[in-house]
Amino acid sequence: MAVVKDNAYGHGLIEIAKYLEPKVQWFCVARIDEGIALRKNGVKLPILVFEVPDAERVNDYPEYNLVATVADIESFKTIADGTEYHLNFDTGMRRLGIPPKEVHKALDLFQSCKNINCTGIYTHFATADVADSPFVEQQLELFKSIRNYFPDSLMTHTANTGAIFYYTHLDLQFDAVRPGVCLYGYYPGQDEIEDLEPIIEWKSHLMQVREIRKGESVGYGASWLAPEDGWVGTVPIGYADGIQRILGGKINFLVGDDLVQQVGRIAMDYMGVFSKERELWLNEEVTLLNGSNLHPKYWADIAQTIPYEVATSLNANIAREYL
Ligand SMILES: *Cc1c(COP(=O)(O)O)cnc(C)c1O
């Protein structure tokens, strides 16, 4: 089950789904509109929607052949006749899911609601991004005890990227797994996963270049001053495009093949780079992110966030080219 929620973690929902469709058996999305977008673009595979069905949208599930999640007792009543659904039990994430103490209520409704069709059961781990968390096993044991109440025929799934890669010693893969972030080449936590390489390369260019003298400033606040004479280039990318403003002055980019400093505050649509070693040329290619020395994890560490947020921050309007 390939997780392609949130515009395929920023990489482009439709193109990524089309690429993955021959390689996987299911798609998972966060919101019903993402599922509808996949259907409108010809995706035929089963699609599981994670969110709690909105009472005003319940007819869209059967209409677009989307599998709903029942994550609370109320949803048994709200979802429309003929809807296929998976049960989501909350074993410790405490975000979405039926609380374990309501398992009997859920079982009753599972058996009595003949107008809707349960085909799966799942849970989600809170700490699987860390390699040695005892909480993963606790959640797993609780899930297994809940799972026992339901028929074996239900498709069972629990594992996100962290669970798949860091918990190979636990029996948690069941019938299907739900990888998200690893599909795009990132590892979920601090523990590097071999053979994963970001699929993204983010490129721009120098829209203007100029010489700068020692002591002259660049950008809002005039807060960065050139330490020596050199060249400054303006890159037409800013925080509205999805680069975190907090990275201002703290990262490097490639201009051509040369590493240069990003300097000055990151503005809404622009930011500066500085070179003292060599002249910068108009329209030279600038690489912001790549799969090696400009890994999204490098931004994430500086911005005190995770590659998930770096990737999903990329403005959906930025032109994407698929190689
Ligand atoms: C996002 C999500 C996943 C995928 O998680 P990754 O850490 O990106 O692999 C799996 N299951 C659920 C319920 C999710 O919300």
The ligand as a MOL file (V3000), in Angstrom:
LIG
                    3D

  0  0  0     0  0            999 V3000
M  V30 BEGIN CTAB
M  V30 COUNTS 15 15 0 0 0
M  V30 BEGIN ATOM
M  V30 1 C 1.5750 8.7340 6.8220 0
M  V30 2 C 1.1400 7.3910 7.2410 0
M  V30 3 C 1.8700 6.2590 6.8690 0
M  V30 4 C 3.2310 6.3470 6.1800 0
M  V30 5 O 4.2020 6.7510 7.1180 0
M  V30 6 P 5.7540 6.8760 6.7090 0
M  V30 7 O 6.4430 7.1540 7.9860 0
M  V30 8 O 5.8490 8.0190 5.7570 0
M  V30 9 O 6.1390 5.5890 6.0790 0
M  V30 10 C 1.3450 5.0220 7.1560 0
M  V30 11 N 0.1580 4.9150 7.8100 0
M  V30 12 C -0.5570 5.9730 8.1990 0
M  V30 13 C -1.8580 5.7740 8.9200 0
M  V30 14 C -0.0840 7.2550 7.9520 0
M  V30 15 O -0.8040 8.3210 8.3460 0
M  V30 END ATOM
M  V30 BEGIN BOND
M  V30 1 1 1 2
M  V30 2 1 2 3
M  V30 3 2 2 14
M  V30 4 1 3 4
M  V30 5 2 3 10
M  V30 6 1 4 5
M  V30 7 1 5 6
M  V30 8 2 6 7
M  V30 9 1 6 8
M  V30 10 1 6 9
M  V30 11 1 10 11
M  V30 12 2 11 12
M  V30 13 1 12 13
M  V30 14 1 12 14
M  V30 15 1 14 15
M  V30 END BOND
M  V30 END CTAB
M  END
